[in-house]
Amino acid sequence: MPSFLQIDNISKSYGTKVLFDHIGFNINEGDKIALVAPNGTGKTSLLRILAGKDSSDSGGSVRFLRDIRIAFLEQEYDYDPSLTVSQQIHSNDFDEQLRQRRILSELGLSEDSPMSSLSGGEIKRVAIAQLLARDAEFLIMDEPTNHLDIEAIEYLENALKRSRCTLFMVSHDRYFLDRVCNTVMEMDRGSIYIYRGDYENFLSKRDERISNYNAETDRVRNVLRRELEWIHATPCARSGKAKYRKQAFLELKERASDAYISNSISMDGLAGAGYLGKQVIDCKDLSFSWGDKPIVKDFTYNFQRGERVGIVGGNGIGKSTFLNLLADSNHPAVKRGESVRIGYYRQEGIPMDEGDTVMETVPDTRLLEKFLFPHEMWNNRLDRLSGGEKRRLYLLTILMKQPNVLILDEPTNDLDIVTLNILEEYLMEFKGTLVIVTHDRHFLDRLVDHLFVFCGNGVVKDFVGGYSEYRSFMEDRRQQERSRQTAQAAPKPQKEKPSVRKLTWKEQREMEALEAELEALAGEQAELEALLAGGTQDYKLISEASERYKEVRALVDEKETRWLELNEI
């Protein structure tokens, strides 16, 4: 594949913190690259430099080898709440207009909906629609699956798999990475490592790289031990050669301390939950509506000790509202056991004092270390943390209270993959009751025993199993329905008619009229097709022609069906 983007010698720092230093790499045409790194290491900064939204501290260059169209999806979509969806993404380009209308329809969005009325997930769908409608050769995407429901994620997943575009993105969704990307790029300790292949291949090759690095560290430590014996036995200022050797010793000492911590995760004593009695949370005929929109209707269920429930459903369907109801100790239809101690992680987070330090916010040092806050970060103020680091710290403010019921609303948003693995291990060891809303399919498959599926109009169905099992079940049902419809549409064998009757005079006149009408409709259909393909920029005319074209097609189908009925007679 030819290279069309070369990055050379770029750097980025914030204050004294170096994110990356003099890095460079190539992106080839057709690459679909996932950038993987812990929170706070500069992933978003790198994406913004590639998109031309930021610049390198060290100069360097980001050079495209030919003229291409770029589309950039940022984590925070900049939109005007006073506009409609159509106005927000409006384009004067005729081809883009038609593409936008199709994509909006496929994503379940109405062109006339005010942006101010949309949920967070629906706003993200608008951003995705605008990105895809541009049909750009190079897509840069920062956490594209954040705030999307699973249906929208799978739509985007399929669109990117079909596309011939080149893709560079940051995502923590492991299923998404595996199904879309052909390359994983790791940014680690300010350096870049490239792994061709899927996410599983990346994990294997990364472990191999770390093992080799640690083996080299062990070799350096052996050399350091011998040099330390020399230092102790030799006066340091005896000669210039000795001074040089002392400097080399200091460099060896720094390298010898630079080893990777083992990837094995032990949650002994960290994922404990306090005593939880037999009664947890009991719902009896729970109903709630938002305006005239039913969120949940006549919902009755008793949550059990140690139960693990995943909640899935479309954006704006009421999943977060349902969690609020479960956590509401004053709702008459929700009864809570006396021993229940709820830890509720809200999607929107909670206000934290930006002047506080990491240690002041979460004084539990074992939790801090396990969740990737090393000792040197404990005195950092919160205003120096990245968005993902703040989300991680907020999660720890919930976990450090050792709740026996955890209610988690989209806990995977903004967390890096390393933190997600740690959180999964924590929750696997958690002994209490877990209720979780998440769009992360891998997370659901690993952690839950059954799903509450929000179907709309207040209907909630219970499915035993993880998300992949549910997806397979639904696909089987859709296949059965398609087969049933095909069987119904198949022509039935005709019984031999005892006698053949002729058309009545009235039926003969109807058949002649139908032939004339079909000829006229065919002419109108041809005119409309020519107009729609003609490249006119009149949006109103195009919209009217498109609607009339649908009407004409329906009339043709209707009249052809009737003509065939008369012709058989």
C-alpha positions as CSV (number, residue, x, y, z in Angstrom):
1,M,0.0,0.0,0.0
2,P,1.3,3.5,-0.9
3,S,2.1,5.8,2.0
4,F,0.0,9.0,1.9
5,L,0.8,10.5,5.3
6,Q,4.3,11.0,6.9
7,I,4.7,12.2,10.5
8,D,8.2,13.3,11.5
9,N,9.8,14.5,14.7
10,I,6.6,15.8,16.5
11,S,6.4,16.4,20.2
12,K,3.9,17.6,22.8
13,S,4.2,18.7,26.4
14,Y,1.9,20.2,29.0
15,G,3.9,22.1,31.6
16,T,6.6,19.8,32.8
17,K,4.8,16.7,31.6
18,V,6.1,15.3,28.3
19,L,3.4,13.4,26.4
20,F,5.5,12.3,23.4
21,D,8.9,13.5,22.2
22,H,10.2,13.6,18.6
23,I,8.1,10.7,17.4
24,G,7.4,9.8,13.7
25,F,5.6,7.2,11.7
26,N,3.9,6.6,8.3
27,I,0.2,5.9,7.5
28,N,-0.5,3.9,4.4
29,E,-3.5,4.1,2.2
30,G,-6.1,1.6,3.4
31,D,-4.7,1.3,6.9
32,K,-7.3,1.2,9.6
33,I,-5.3,2.0,12.8
34,A,-6.3,1.9,16.4
35,L,-4.2,4.0,18.7
36,V,-3.9,2.4,22.2
37,A,-2.3,4.1,25.3
38,P,-3.2,4.8,28.9
39,N,-5.2,7.9,29.8
40,G,-3.1,11.1,30.0
41,T,-0.4,10.0,27.6
42,G,-1.4,12.3,24.7
43,K,-3.7,10.3,22.4
44,T,-6.1,13.2,21.8
45,S,-3.2,15.6,21.4
46,L,-1.7,13.4,18.7
47,L,-5.1,13.1,16.8
48,R,-5.5,16.9,17.0
49,I,-2.1,17.5,15.5
50,L,-2.8,15.1,12.6
51,A,-6.2,16.8,12.0
52,G,-4.5,20.3,11.9
53,K,-6.3,21.4,15.1
54,D,-3.0,21.7,17.1
55,S,0.7,21.9,16.4
56,S,3.8,20.1,17.5
57,D,6.0,21.8,20.2
58,S,9.2,20.7,18.3
59,G,8.3,21.8,14.8
60,G,8.5,18.5,12.9
61,S,6.0,17.9,10.1
62,V,2.7,16.2,9.2
63,R,2.8,15.8,5.5
64,F,0.1,14.4,3.2
65,L,1.6,13.1,0.0
66,R,-1.5,13.9,-2.1
67,D,-4.5,16.1,-1.8
68,I,-7.2,14.2,0.2
69,R,-10.3,15.1,2.1
70,I,-10.1,14.7,5.9
71,A,-12.9,14.3,8.4
72,F,-12.3,14.6,12.2
73,L,-14.6,13.3,14.9
74,E,-13.7,14.9,18.2
75,Q,-14.9,13.5,21.6
76,E,-16.9,16.7,22.2
77,Y,-19.1,17.5,19.2
78,D,-19.5,21.3,18.7
79,Y,-23.2,21.9,17.8
80,D,-25.7,24.8,17.9
81,P,-28.7,23.8,20.1
82,S,-30.9,26.4,18.2
83,L,-30.7,24.4,14.9
84,T,-32.5,21.3,13.6
85,V,-30.5,18.2,12.8
86,S,-30.7,19.0,9.1
87,Q,-29.5,22.6,9.6
88,Q,-26.7,21.4,11.9
89,I,-25.1,19.2,9.2
90,H,-26.4,21.1,6.1
91,S,-24.2,21.1,3.1
92,N,-24.5,22.8,-0.3
93,D,-23.1,19.8,-2.0
94,F,-25.8,17.9,-3.8
95,D,-24.3,14.4,-3.4
96,E,-23.6,15.0,0.3
97,Q,-27.2,16.1,0.9
98,L,-28.5,12.8,-0.4
99,R,-25.9,10.8,1.5
100,Q,-26.7,12.7,4.7
101,R,-30.4,12.0,4.4
102,R,-29.8,8.3,3.8
103,I,-27.4,8.1,6.8
104,L,-29.6,10.0,9.1
105,S,-32.5,7.7,8.3
106,E,-30.3,4.6,8.8
107,L,-29.2,6.0,12.2
108,G,-32.9,6.6,13.2
109,L,-32.6,10.4,13.3
110,S,-35.3,12.9,12.1
111,E,-34.0,15.8,10.0
112,D,-36.5,18.2,11.6
113,S,-35.6,17.3,15.2
114,P,-34.2,20.3,17.2
115,M,-30.6,19.6,18.4
116,S,-31.7,20.9,21.9
117,S,-34.1,18.0,22.2
118,L,-31.6,15.2,21.6
119,S,-30.0,12.9,24.2
120,G,-26.2,12.6,24.4
121,G,-26.3,9.4,22.4
122,E,-28.5,11.0,19.7
123,I,-26.1,14.0,19.4
124,K,-23.2,11.6,18.9
125,R,-25.3,9.9,16.1
126,V,-25.6,13.3,14.4
127,A,-21.8,13.7,14.6
128,I,-21.3,10.3,13.1
129,A,-23.8,11.0,10.3
130,Q,-22.0,14.2,9.5
131,L,-18.6,12.5,9.4
132,L,-19.8,9.6,7.2
133,A,-21.7,11.8,4.8
134,R,-18.5,13.7,3.9
135,D,-17.2,10.4,2.3
136,A,-13.6,11.5,3.2
137,E,-10.5,9.5,2.2
138,F,-9.0,9.9,5.7
139,L,-11.0,9.6,8.9
140,I,-9.7,10.6,12.3
141,M,-11.9,9.5,15.2
142,D,-11.5,10.1,18.9
143,E,-13.5,7.6,20.9
144,P,-16.3,7.2,18.3
145,T,-18.3,4.6,20.3
146,N,-18.6,6.8,23.4
147,H,-22.3,7.5,24.2
148,L,-23.5,5.4,21.3
149,D,-25.9,2.5,22.0
150,I,-25.0,-0.9,20.7
151,E,-27.2,-0.7,17.6
152,A,-25.5,2.5,16.5
153,I,-22.0,1.0,17.3
154,E,-22.8,-2.0,15.1
155,Y,-24.0,0.3,12.3
156,L,-20.8,2.4,12.5
157,E,-18.7,-0.8,12.7
158,N,-20.3,-2.2,9.5
159,A,-20.0,1.2,7.7
160,L,-16.2,1.4,8.5
161,K,-15.6,-2.3,7.5
162,R,-17.2,-1.6,4.1
163,S,-15.5,1.7,3.5
164,R,-12.2,2.0,1.5
165,C,-11.2,5.0,3.6
166,T,-8.0,5.2,5.7
167,L,-8.8,5.4,9.4
168,F,-6.8,6.5,12.5
169,M,-8.8,6.3,15.7
170,V,-8.7,6.1,19.5
171,S,-11.2,3.6,20.9
172,H,-11.4,1.5,24.0
173,D,-14.1,-0.8,22.5
174,R,-12.2,-4.1,22.0
175,Y,-14.9,-5.8,19.8
176,F,-15.0,-2.7,17.7
177,L,-11.2,-2.6,17.3
178,D,-11.1,-6.3,16.4
179,R,-13.8,-6.0,13.7
180,V,-12.7,-2.7,12.1
181,C,-8.9,-2.3,12.4
182,N,-6.0,-4.0,10.7
183,T,-3.3,-2.3,12.7
184,V,-2.8,-1.4,16.4
185,M,-0.4,1.5,17.2
186,E,0.7,1.6,20.8
187,M,2.1,4.8,22.4
188,D,4.1,3.8,25.4
189,R,6.5,5.9,27.4
190,G,6.6,8.5,24.7
191,S,7.5,6.0,21.9
192,I,5.5,4.4,19.1
193,Y,5.1,0.7,18.4
194,I,3.3,-0.7,15.4
195,Y,1.5,-4.1,15.4
196,R,0.0,-5.4,12.1
197,G,-3.1,-7.5,12.8
198,D,-6.0,-7.5,15.2
199,Y,-6.2,-6.7,18.9
200,E,-5.4,-10.2,20.0
201,N,-2.2,-10.2,18.0
202,F,-1.4,-6.8,19.6
203,L,-1.7,-8.3,23.1
204,S,0.5,-11.2,22.2
205,K,3.2,-9.1,20.6
206,R,3.1,-6.5,23.3
207,D,3.7,-9.2,26.0
208,E,6.6,-10.5,24.0
209,R,8.1,-6.9,23.7
210,I,7.7,-6.3,27.4
211,S,9.2,-9.7,28.3
212,N,12.2,-8.9,26.1
213,Y,12.5,-5.4,27.6
214,N,12.4,-6.8,31.2
215,A,14.9,-9.5,30.3
216,E,17.3,-6.7,29.1
217,T,16.6,-4.9,32.3
218,D,17.7,-7.9,34.3
219,R,20.9,-8.1,32.2
220,V,21.5,-4.4,33.0
221,R,21.0,-5.0,36.7
222,N,23.6,-7.7,36.7
223,V,26.1,-5.3,35.0
224,L,25.0,-2.6,37.6
225,R,25.7,-5.0,40.4
226,R,29.3,-5.5,39.2
227,E,29.7,-1.7,38.7
228,L,28.4,-1.1,42.2
229,E,31.1,-3.3,43.6
230,W,33.7,-1.3,41.6
231,I,32.3,2.0,42.9
232,H,32.5,0.8,46.5
233,A,36.1,-0.5,46.0
234,T,37.5,2.4,44.1
235,P,38.1,6.0,45.0
236,C,35.8,7.9,42.7
237,A,38.1,10.8,41.8
238,R,41.2,8.7,41.1
239,S,41.3,9.4,37.3
240,G,39.4,10.7,34.3
241,K,38.6,7.1,33.3
242,A,37.1,6.5,36.7
243,K,34.9,9.6,36.4
244,Y,33.7,8.4,33.0
245,R,32.9,5.0,34.5
246,K,31.0,6.6,37.4
247,Q,28.9,8.5,34.9
248,A,28.2,5.3,33.0
249,F,27.2,3.7,36.3
250,L,24.6,6.5,36.9
251,E,23.1,5.8,33.4
252,L,23.0,2.1,34.1
253,K,21.3,2.8,37.4
254,E,18.5,4.8,35.6
255,R,18.0,2.0,33.0
256,A,18.0,-0.7,35.6
257,S,15.1,0.9,37.4
258,D,13.0,1.1,34.3
259,A,11.1,-2.2,34.1
260,Y,7.5,-3.0,33.4
261,I,5.3,-4.0,36.3
262,S,3.8,-7.5,35.8
263,N,0.5,-7.5,34.0
264,S,-1.0,-9.9,36.5
265,I,-3.7,-8.3,38.5
266,S,-4.5,-9.3,42.1
267,M,-7.6,-7.8,43.6
268,D,-7.2,-9.6,47.0
269,G,-8.9,-7.5,49.6
270,L,-9.8,-4.7,47.2
271,A,-13.0,-6.0,45.6
272,G,-14.7,-6.9,48.9
273,A,-18.3,-5.9,49.7
274,G,-19.8,-5.5,53.1
275,Y,-22.5,-7.9,54.5
276,L,-25.6,-8.0,52.2
277,G,-28.8,-9.5,53.6
278,K,-31.4,-11.5,51.7
279,Q,-33.4,-8.4,50.6
280,V,-31.5,-6.3,48.1
281,I,-33.8,-4.1,45.9
282,D,-37.4,-5.1,45.3
283,C,-39.5,-3.4,42.6
284,K,-43.3,-3.8,42.7
285,D,-45.3,-2.5,39.8
286,L,-42.8,0.2,39.1
287,S,-44.0,2.7,36.5
288,F,-42.5,6.0,35.4
289,S,-43.0,8.3,32.4
290,W,-41.1,11.3,31.1
291,G,-43.9,13.6,29.9
292,D,-46.0,11.4,27.8
293,K,-43.2,8.9,27.1
294,P,-43.3,5.7,29.2
295,I,-39.9,4.7,30.5
296,V,-40.9,1.7,32.5
297,K,-44.4,0.2,33.0
298,D,-45.6,-2.2,35.7
299,F,-42.0,-3.5,36.3
300,T,-41.8,-6.1,39.1
301,Y,-38.5,-7.7,40.0
302,N,-36.5,-8.7,43.1
303,F,-32.8,-8.2,42.7
304,Q,-30.8,-11.0,44.4
305,R,-27.5,-11.0,46.4
306,G,-24.6,-11.6,44.1
307,E,-26.7,-11.1,40.9
308,R,-25.1,-9.4,37.8
309,V,-27.5,-7.6,35.5
310,G,-26.7,-5.8,32.3
311,I,-29.1,-3.2,30.9
312,V,-29.3,-2.6,27.1
313,G,-31.5,-0.5,24.8
314,G,-31.4,2.4,22.4
315,N,-30.2,6.0,23.2
316,G,-32.8,8.0,25.0
317,I,-35.0,5.0,25.9
318,G,-34.6,5.6,29.6
319,K,-31.8,3.3,30.9
320,S,-30.2,6.0,33.1
321,T,-33.7,7.1,34.4
322,F,-34.3,3.5,35.4
323,L,-31.0,3.4,37.4
324,N,-32.0,6.6,39.1
325,L,-35.3,5.0,40.2
326,L,-33.4,2.0,41.6
327,A,-31.1,4.2,43.6
328,D,-34.0,6.4,44.9
329,S,-34.6,5.3,48.5
330,N,-37.9,7.3,48.6
331,H,-39.7,5.8,45.7
332,P,-42.8,3.9,46.9
333,A,-42.5,1.1,44.3
334,V,-38.8,0.5,45.2
335,K,-37.9,-1.2,48.5
336,R,-34.4,-1.5,49.7
337,G,-32.9,-4.0,52.2
338,E,-31.6,-2.6,55.5
339,S,-28.0,-3.8,54.8
340,V,-27.8,-2.4,51.3
341,R,-25.0,0.1,50.7
342,I,-25.2,1.5,47.1
343,G,-22.3,2.8,45.1
344,Y,-23.7,4.7,42.2
345,Y,-21.5,5.7,39.3
346,R,-23.3,8.3,37.3
347,Q,-22.6,8.8,33.6
348,E,-22.4,12.6,34.1
349,G,-20.0,12.3,37.0
350,I,-20.0,14.5,40.1
351,P,-18.4,17.9,40.8
352,M,-14.9,17.5,42.3
353,D,-12.6,20.3,43.7
354,E,-10.1,20.9,40.9
355,G,-7.7,22.2,43.6
356,D,-7.6,18.9,45.5
357,T,-4.8,16.4,44.9
358,V,-5.3,12.8,43.8
359,M,-4.4,11.6,47.3
360,E,-6.9,14.0,49.0
361,T,-9.7,12.8,46.7
362,V,-8.9,9.0,47.1
363,P,-6.8,8.3,50.2
364,D,-6.8,4.5,49.6
365,T,-3.3,4.0,48.3
366,R,-3.8,0.3,47.3
367,L,-6.7,1.3,45.0
368,L,-4.7,4.2,43.5
369,E,-1.8,1.9,42.7
370,K,-4.0,-0.9,41.2
371,F,-5.9,1.6,39.1
372,L,-2.7,3.2,37.6
373,F,-2.2,6.2,39.8
374,P,1.5,5.7,40.8
375,H,3.1,7.3,43.8
376,E,4.5,10.2,41.8
377,M,0.9,11.2,40.8
378,W,-0.6,11.3,44.3
379,N,0.2,15.0,44.9
380,N,-1.0,16.1,41.4
381,R,-3.9,18.5,41.5
382,L,-7.1,17.4,39.7
383,D,-6.8,20.2,37.2
384,R,-3.6,18.6,35.8
385,L,-5.4,15.3,35.0
386,S,-6.7,14.3,31.7
387,G,-10.5,13.7,31.2
388,G,-9.9,9.9,31.3
389,E,-7.8,10.2,34.5
390,K,-10.6,12.2,36.2
391,R,-13.2,9.6,35.2
392,R,-10.9,6.9,36.6
393,L,-10.5,8.8,39.9
394,Y,-14.3,9.4,40.2
395,L,-14.8,5.6,39.8
396,L,-12.4,5.1,42.7
397,T,-14.4,7.5,44.9
398,I,-17.2,5.0,44.5
399,L,-15.2,1.8,45.0
400,M,-13.3,3.0,48.0
401,K,-16.5,3.1,50.1
402,Q,-16.8,-0.7,49.6
403,P,-20.5,-0.8,48.5
404,N,-22.3,-4.1,48.4
405,V,-24.6,-3.0,45.5
406,L,-22.9,-1.3,42.5
407,I,-25.0,0.6,40.0
408,L,-22.8,1.7,37.1
409,D,-24.0,3.9,34.3
410,E,-21.6,3.7,31.3
411,P,-18.5,3.2,33.4
412,T,-16.3,2.4,30.3
413,N,-16.7,5.9,28.7
414,D,-13.3,7.7,28.5
415,L,-11.4,4.8,30.1
416,D,-8.4,3.4,28.4
417,I,-8.1,-0.3,27.6
418,V,-5.6,-1.0,30.4
419,T,-7.9,0.5,33.0
420,L,-10.9,-1.4,31.5
421,N,-9.1,-4.7,32.0
422,I,-8.4,-3.7,35.6
423,L,-12.0,-2.7,36.2
424,E,-13.2,-5.9,34.7
425,E,-11.0,-7.9,37.1
426,Y,-12.2,-5.9,40.0
427,L,-15.9,-6.5,39.1
428,M,-15.2,-10.2,38.5
429,E,-14.1,-10.4,42.1
430,F,-16.9,-8.2,43.5
431,K,-19.1,-10.2,45.8
432,G,-22.1,-7.9,45.9
433,T,-24.9,-7.2,43.4
434,L,-24.0,-5.5,40.1
435,V,-26.4,-3.5,37.9
436,I,-24.7,-2.0,34.9
437,V,-25.6,0.0,31.8
438,T,-22.9,-0.2,29.2
439,H,-22.5,-0.2,25.4
440,D,-19.3,-2.2,25.7
441,R,-20.2,-5.7,24.4
442,H,-17.0,-7.3,25.7
443,F,-17.7,-5.9,29.2
444,L,-21.3,-7.3,29.1
445,D,-20.1,-10.8,27.9
446,R,-17.6,-11.1,30.7
447,L,-19.5,-9.7,33.6
448,V,-23.3,-10.2,33.5
449,D,-25.6,-13.3,34.0
450,H,-28.6,-11.8,32.3
451,L,-29.9,-8.7,30.5
452,F,-32.8,-6.3,30.9
453,V,-33.6,-5.3,27.4
454,F,-35.4,-1.9,27.1
455,C,-37.7,-2.3,24.1
456,G,-39.5,1.1,24.3
457,N,-43.0,2.2,25.4
458,G,-42.1,1.1,29.0
459,V,-41.5,-2.6,28.0
460,V,-38.6,-4.4,29.7
461,K,-37.7,-8.0,28.8
462,D,-35.4,-10.3,30.7
463,F,-32.9,-12.4,28.7
464,V,-30.7,-15.0,30.3
465,G,-27.1,-14.7,29.0
466,G,-24.6,-12.2,27.8
467,Y,-24.7,-9.8,24.9
468,S,-23.3,-12.1,22.3
469,E,-25.8,-14.8,23.1
470,Y,-28.6,-12.2,23.0
471,R,-27.3,-10.9,19.6
472,S,-27.2,-14.5,18.2
473,F,-30.8,-15.1,19.5
474,M,-32.1,-12.0,17.9
475,E,-30.4,-12.7,14.6
476,D,-32.0,-16.2,14.6
477,R,-35.4,-14.7,15.2
478,R,-34.9,-12.2,12.4
479,Q,-33.8,-15.0,10.1
480,Q,-36.9,-17.0,11.0
481,E,-39.1,-14.0,10.3
482,R,-37.5,-13.4,6.9
483,S,-38.0,-17.1,6.0
484,R,-41.7,-16.8,7.1
485,Q,-42.2,-13.7,5.0
486,T,-40.5,-15.3,2.0
487,A,-42.7,-18.4,2.3
488,Q,-45.8,-16.2,2.5
489,A,-44.7,-14.2,-0.6
490,A,-44.0,-17.4,-2.7
491,P,-46.7,-18.1,-5.3
492,K,-49.1,-20.7,-4.3
493,P,-49.8,-23.6,-6.7
494,Q,-53.0,-22.8,-8.6
495,K,-55.8,-25.2,-8.5
496,E,-57.3,-26.1,-11.9
497,K,-60.3,-23.9,-12.6
498,P,-63.4,-25.8,-13.6
499,S,-64.1,-23.2,-16.2
500,V,-62.6,-20.1,-17.7
501,R,-64.7,-16.9,-17.6
502,K,-64.1,-13.9,-19.7
503,L,-63.7,-10.3,-18.5
504,T,-66.9,-8.4,-18.1
505,W,-67.4,-5.2,-20.1
506,K,-66.6,-3.2,-16.9
507,E,-63.4,-5.1,-16.2
508,Q,-62.3,-4.7,-19.8
509,R,-62.7,-0.9,-19.6
510,E,-60.8,-1.0,-16.2
511,M,-57.9,-2.9,-17.8
512,E,-57.7,-0.5,-20.7
513,A,-57.7,2.5,-18.2
514,L,-54.9,0.8,-16.2
515,E,-52.7,0.4,-19.3
516,A,-53.1,4.1,-20.0
517,E,-52.4,5.1,-16.4
518,L,-49.3,2.9,-16.2
519,E,-47.9,4.4,-19.4
520,A,-48.4,7.9,-18.0
521,L,-46.8,7.0,-14.7
522,A,-43.8,5.4,-16.5
523,G,-43.3,8.7,-18.2
524,E,-43.5,10.7,-15.0
525,Q,-41.2,8.3,-13.3
526,A,-38.6,8.8,-16.0
527,E,-38.8,12.6,-15.7
528,L,-38.4,12.4,-11.9
529,E,-35.3,10.1,-12.2
530,A,-33.8,12.6,-14.7
531,L,-34.4,15.5,-12.3
532,L,-32.9,13.6,-9.3
533,A,-29.8,12.7,-11.3
534,G,-29.4,16.0,-12.9
535,G,-27.3,17.8,-10.2
536,T,-29.7,20.6,-9.3
537,Q,-28.9,22.5,-6.1
538,D,-32.5,23.4,-5.3
539,Y,-33.0,21.5,-2.1
540,K,-36.8,22.2,-2.0
541,L,-37.3,20.9,-5.5
542,I,-35.2,17.8,-4.8
543,S,-37.2,17.1,-1.6
544,E,-40.5,17.4,-3.4
545,A,-39.3,15.3,-6.4
546,S,-38.1,12.6,-4.0
547,E,-41.4,12.4,-2.2
548,R,-43.4,12.3,-5.5
549,Y,-41.0,9.6,-6.8
550,K,-42.0,7.4,-3.8
551,E,-45.7,8.0,-4.6
552,V,-45.3,7.2,-8.2
553,R,-43.5,3.9,-7.4
554,A,-46.3,3.0,-5.0
555,L,-49.0,3.7,-7.6
556,V,-47.1,1.7,-10.3
557,D,-46.9,-1.3,-7.9
558,E,-50.6,-1.0,-7.0
559,K,-51.9,-0.7,-10.6
560,E,-49.5,-3.4,-12.0
561,T,-50.9,-5.8,-9.4
562,R,-54.5,-5.0,-10.4
563,W,-53.6,-5.4,-14.1
564,L,-52.1,-8.8,-13.5
565,E,-55.2,-9.9,-11.6
566,L,-57.4,-8.9,-14.6
567,N,-55.0,-10.4,-17.1
568,E,-55.2,-13.8,-15.3
569,I,-58.9,-13.8,-15.8
